Amino acid sequence: MVPVGPNTVTGTLTTVTSASVFYSSARSEAADTFGAGTIQFTSGPNAGLKALAVKSFAAGVITTLEPFYYLPVAGNAYTLTRGCRKRMADCQARWNGATFNNIANFGGFPYIPAGSVYATVGQGGG
């Protein structure tokens, strides 16, 4: 089990583009660090509402899969937690460290080929 504490950061929004895209100048982590993670506001109109899934993260820009109910505003405080995209590469790159090596807990099947359009049932024609 991955501990949540060391994989959680807090900050405040610097600018807001929409209810699902915002920027925090405090974030200097690598791109996709918080991809598939969650963001929850601790102040402002969205404080206390359900945490939303992070679609992408790059250069301080946080994009959620769904928009927040209320439009966030600059200065709103948030809690951002790293996610897991269920990829072996993420277990190696994100969770390895002096504390533990999470690759031993990876439960996926990385060496099975991806699905093919030829292996799916057709829609039928005409």
TORVEX-160789 format. One record per residue: residue number from 1; residue in one letter; x, y, z of N, C-alpha, C in turn. Coordinates in steps of 0.2 Angstrom, whole numbers, plus 5000, padded with zeros to 4 digits. Each point is the difference from the previous one (the first is absolute). Layout:
NODE  pos  code  n.east  n.north  n.up  ca.east  ca.north  ca.up  c.east  c.north  c.up
NODE  NUM     a       X        Y     Z        X         Y      Z       X        Y     Z
...
//
This chain:
NODE  pos  code  n.east  n.north  n.up  ca.east  ca.north  ca.up  c.east  c.north  c.up
NODE    1     m    5004     4994  5000     4996      5006   5000    5004     5006  5000
NODE    2     v    4999     5005  4996     5004      5006   4999    4997     5005  5005
NODE    3     p    5005     5003  5004     4998      5005   5005    4997     5006  4997
NODE    4     v    4995     5003  5002     4997      5006   4997    5004     5006  5002
NODE    5     g    5002     5001  5006     5003      5006   5003    5006     5002  4996
NODE    6     p    5005     4996  4998     5005      5003   4996    4999     5001  4993
NODE    7     n    4994     4998  4998     4998      5001   4993    4995     5005  4999
NODE    8     t    4999     5004  5005     4995      5006   5000    5003     5006  5001
NODE    9     v    4998     5005  4996     5003      5007   5001    4994     5005  5001
NODE   10     t    5001     5006  5002     4995      5005   5001    5003     5006  4997
NODE   11     g    4995     5005  4998     5002      5006   4997    4994     5004  4999
NODE   12     t    5001     5006  4996     4994      5004   4998    5001     5002  4993
NODE   13     l    4994     5001  4997     4999      5001   4993    5003     5007  4998
NODE   14     t    5004     5001  4995     5002      5006   4998    4995     5003  4995
NODE   15     t    4999     4996  4995     4995      5002   4995    4995     4995  4998
NODE   16     v    4994     5002  4998     4995      4995   4998    4997     5001  4993
NODE   17     t    5001     4995  4996     4997      5001   4993    4993     4998  4999
NODE   18     s    4998     4994  5003     4993      4998   5000    4999     4996  5007
NODE   19     a    4994     4997  5000     4999      4996   5006    5004     4993  5000
NODE   20     s    5003     4999  4995     5004      4993   4999    5008     5002  4999
NODE   21     v    5002     5006  4999     5007      5001   4998    5002     5006  5004
NODE   22     f    5005     4999  5004     5003      5005   5004    5008     5000  5001
NODE   23     y    5003     5005  5002     5007      5000   5001    5002     5002  5007
NODE   24     s    5005     4996  5002     5003      5002   5007    5008     5001  4999
NODE   25     s    5002     5006  5001     5007      5001   4999    5005     4997  5005
NODE   26     a    4997     4997  5005     5004      4996   5006    5002     4993  4997
NODE   27     r    4997     4998  4995     5001      4993   4998    5006     5000  4995
NODE   28     s    5005     4996  5001     5006      5000   4996    5001     4992  4999
NODE   29     e    4996     4996  5001     5001      4993   4999    5000     4998  4993
NODE   30     a    5003     4994  4998     5000      4998   4993    4993     4999  4997
NODE   31     a    5000     5001  4994     4993      4999   4996    4997     4993  5002
NODE   32     d    4994     5000  5001     4996      4994   5001    5001     4997  5007
NODE   33     t    5003     5004  5004     5001      4997   5007    4994     4999  5004
NODE   34     f    4995     5004  4998     4993      4999   5004    4995     4998  4995
NODE   35     g    5002     4997  4994     4995      4997   4995    4997     4994  5004
NODE   36     a    4993     5000  4999     4996      4995   5003    4999     5000  5007
NODE   37     g    5003     5006  5003     4999      5001   5007    4994     5004  5002
NODE   38     t    5000     5003  5005     4994      5004   5002    5002     5007  5002
NODE   39     i    4995     5005  5000     5001      5006   5002    4993     5002  5004
NODE   40     q    5001     5003  5006     4994      5002   5004    5002     5007  5003
NODE   41     f    4995     5004  5000     5001      5007   5002    4998     5000  5008
NODE   42     t    5004     5004  5003     4999      5000   5008    4998     5007  5001
NODE   43     s    4999     5005  4995     4998      5006   5001    4996     5003  4994
NODE   44     g    4996     5005  5001     4996      5002   4994    4994     4996  4999
NODE   45     p    4996     5002  4995     4993      4997   4999    5000     4992  4999
NODE   46     n    5006     4997  4998     5000      4993   4999    5002     4996  5006
NODE   47     a    5002     5004  5006     5003      4997   5006    4995     4995  5003
NODE   48     g    5003     4994  5001     4996      4994   5003    4996     4996  4995
NODE   49     l    5000     5002  4994     4997      4996   4994    5004     4994  4999
NODE   50     k    4997     4996  4996     5004      4993   4998    5006     5002  4996
NODE   51     a    5006     4996  5002     5006      5001   4996    4999     4998  4993
NODE   52     l    5003     5003  4995     4999      4998   4993    5006     4997  4997
NODE   53     a    5000     4996  4995     5005      4997   4997    5004     5005  4996
NODE   54     v    5007     4999  5000     5004      5004   4996    5001     4997  4993
NODE   55     k    4999     5003  4995     5001      4998   4993    5007     5000  4998
NODE   56     s    5003     5006  5001     5007      5002   4998    5003     5005  5005
NODE   57     f    5006     5000  5000     5004      5005   5004    5006     5001  4996
NODE   58     a    5002     5006  4999     5006      5002   4997    5001     5008  5001
NODE   59     a    5007     5001  5002     5002      5007   5002    4995     5004  5004
NODE   60     g    4997     4997  5005     4996      5003   5005    4993     5001  4998
NODE   61     v    4998     4997  4993     4993      5001   4998    4997     4993  5002
NODE   62     i    4994     5001  5003     4997      4994   5003    4993     5000  4996
NODE   63     t    4999     4994  4996     4994      4999   4997    4996     4994  5003
NODE   64     t    4994     5001  5001     4996      4995   5003    4995     4996  4995
NODE   65     l    4998     4994  5001     4996      4996   4995    4993     5004  5000
NODE   66     e    4998     5002  5005     4993      5003   5001    5001     5007  5002
NODE   67     p    4996     5005  4999     5000      5007   5003    4998     5000  5007
NODE   68     f    5003     5004  5004     4997      5001   5007    4993     5003  4999
NODE   69     y    4996     4999  5005     4993      5003   5000    5000     5007  5000
NODE   70     y    5004     5003  5004     5001      5008   5000    5007     5002  4997
NODE   71     l    5000     5005  4997     5006      5003   4997    5005     5001  5005
NODE   72     p    5006     4997  5000     5005      5002   5005    5003     5007  4999
NODE   73     v    5003     5003  5005     5003      5007   4999    5007     5000  5002
NODE   74     a    5004     5004  4998     5007      5001   5002    5000     5001  5007
NODE   75     g    5004     4996  5004     5001      5001   5007    4997     4994  5003
NODE   76     n    4996     4996  4997     4996      4994   5003    5006     4995  5002
NODE   77     a    5000     4997  5006     5004      4995   5002    4998     4993  4998
NODE   78     y    5005     4996  4999     4998      4993   4997    5005     4995  5003
NODE   79     t    4998     4994  5000     5004      4994   5001    5000     4996  4994
NODE   80     l    5006     4998  4998     5002      4996   4994    5003     4994  5001
NODE   81     t    4997     4994  4998     5003      4994   5002    5002     4996  4993
NODE   82     r    5006     4997  5001     5003      4996   4994    4995     4994  4998
NODE   83     g    4999     4999  4994     4996      4994   4998    5004     4994  4997
NODE   84     c    4996     4995  4998     5003      4994   4997    4996     4999  4993
NODE   85     r    5004     5000  4995     4997      4998   4993    5000     4993  4999
NODE   86     k    5002     4996  5005     5000      4993   4999    5005     4997  4995
NODE   87     r    5005     5004  4999     5006      4998   4996    5006     4998  5004
NODE   88     m    5003     4995  4997     5007      4997   5003    5005     5006  5001
NODE   89     a    5000     5004  4995     5005      5005   5000    4999     5005  5005
NODE   90     d    4993     5001  5002     4999      5005   5005    5002     4997  5007
NODE   91     c    4999     4994  5001     5003      4996   5006    5007     5001  5001
NODE   92     q    5004     5000  4995     5007      5000   5000    5002     5008  5001
NODE   93     a    4997     5004  4996     5002      5007   5000    4997     5004  5006
NODE   94     r    4994     4999  5002     4997      5004   5005    5001     4998  5007
NODE   95     w    5000     4993  5001     4999      4998   5007    5007     4997  5002
NODE   96     n    5005     4999  4996     5006      4998   5003    5003     5005  5004
NODE   97     g    5004     4998  5005     5003      5004   5004    5003     4997  5006
NODE   98     a    5003     5003  5005     5004      4998   5005    4995     4996  5005
NODE   99     t    4994     5002  5000     4995      4997   5005    4997     4994  4998
NODE  100     f    4998     4999  4994     4998      4994   4997    5000     5000  4992
NODE  101     n    5000     4994  4998     5000      4999   4992    4993     4996  4998
NODE  102     n    4996     5004  4997     4993      4998   4999    5000     4995  4994
NODE  103     i    5005     4999  4996     4999      4996   4994    4998     4993  5003
NODE  104     a    5002     4998  5005     4998      4993   5003    4993     4999  5001
NODE  105     n    4996     5006  5001     4993      5000   5001    4996     5001  4993
NODE  106     f    5004     5001  4995     4996      5001   4993    4996     4994  4999
NODE  107     g    4994     5001  4998     4995      4994   4999    4998     5000  4993
NODE  108     g    5003     5004  4995     4998      4999   4993    5003     4995  4996
NODE  109     f    4999     5000  4994     5003      4995   4995    5004     5004  4995
NODE  110     p    5006     5003  5001     5003      5004   4995    5002     4997  4994
NODE  111     y    5001     4994  4999     5002      4997   4994    4995     4996  4996
NODE  112     i    4994     5002  5001     4994      4998   4996    4999     5005  4995
NODE  113     p    5000     4998  4993     4999      5005   4995    4993     5004  5001
NODE  114     a    5000     5006  4998     4994      5004   5000    4995     4997  4995
NODE  115     g    4993     5002  5001     4995      4998   4996    5001     5002  4993
NODE  116     s    4997     4997  4995     5000      5002   4993    4993     5001  4998
NODE  117     v    4999     5004  4995     4994      5001   4997    4997     4994  4996
NODE  118     y    5005     4996  4998     4998      4994   4997    4997     4994  5005
NODE  119     a    5001     5001  5006     4998      4995   5005    4993     5002  5003
NODE  120     t    4997     5006  4998     4994      5002   5003    4994     4998  4995
NODE  121     v    4994     5000  5003     4994      4998   4997    4998     5005  4995
NODE  122     g    4998     4999  4994     4998      5005   4995    4993     5003  5002
NODE  123     q    4999     5006  4997     4993      5003   5000    4995     4998  4995
NODE  124     g    5003     4996  4995     4995      4998   4995    4999     5006  4995
NODE  125     g    4999     4998  4994     5000      5005   4995    4994     5000  4996
NODE  126     g    4998     5005  4997     4994      5000   4995    4994     4998  5001
//
